[in-house]
């Protein structure tokens, strides 16, 4: 499970970087840039949730 979490983090980071390159800051909320902005936010959420899961598993293992 631990390896899968790290794989998800790496995939989310790769998607975040890819979608960040697709952002157009002149028209951030229009067309493909809107989809890229939503994808960047979703990728950041996945990374945050996976880090929280890792921390909670470490805490549970100590008990």
C-alpha positions in Angstrom: 0.0 0.0 0.0 2.9 2.3 0.8 4.3 2.0 -2.7 0.9 2.7 -4.2 0.6 5.9 -2.2 4.0 7.1 -3.5 3.0 6.2 -7.1 -0.2 8.2 -6.7 1.8 11.2 -5.4 4.3 11.0 -8.3 1.5 10.7 -10.9 -0.4 13.6 -9.3 2.7 15.7 -9.3 3.4 14.9 -13.0 -0.2 15.8 -13.9 0.1 19.0 -11.9 3.2 20.1 -13.8 1.7 19.1 -17.1 -1.5 21.0 -16.5 0.4 24.0 -15.1 2.1 24.4 -18.5 -1.4 24.5 -20.2 -2.5 27.5 -18.1 -3.0 30.8 -19.9 -2.8 33.6 -17.3 -4.4 36.1 -19.6 -7.6 34.1 -19.8 -7.4 31.8 -16.8 -11.1 30.9 -16.6 -11.8 30.3 -20.3 -11.6 27.2 -22.4 -8.8 24.8 -22.0 -7.2 27.0 -19.3 -10.2 26.4 -17.1 -9.9 22.7 -17.4 -6.1 22.9 -16.7 -6.8 25.1 -13.6 -9.3 22.6 -12.2 -6.9 19.7 -12.9 -4.1 21.6 -11.1 -6.3 22.0 -8.1 -7.4 18.4 -8.2 -3.8 17.2 -8.4 -2.8 19.3 -5.5 -5.7 17.8 -3.5 -4.6 14.3 -4.3 -1.1 15.0 -3.2 -2.3 16.5 0.1 -4.7 13.6 0.7 -2.0 11.0 0.1 0.4 12.8 2.4 -2.3 12.8 5.1 -2.9 9.1 4.5 0.8 8.4 4.9 1.0 10.4 8.1 -2.1 8.6 9.6 -0.7 5.2 8.7 2.6 6.1 10.5 0.6 7.3 13.6 -1.5 4.1 13.5 1.7 2.0 13.3 3.1 3.6 16.4 0.1 2.6 18.6 
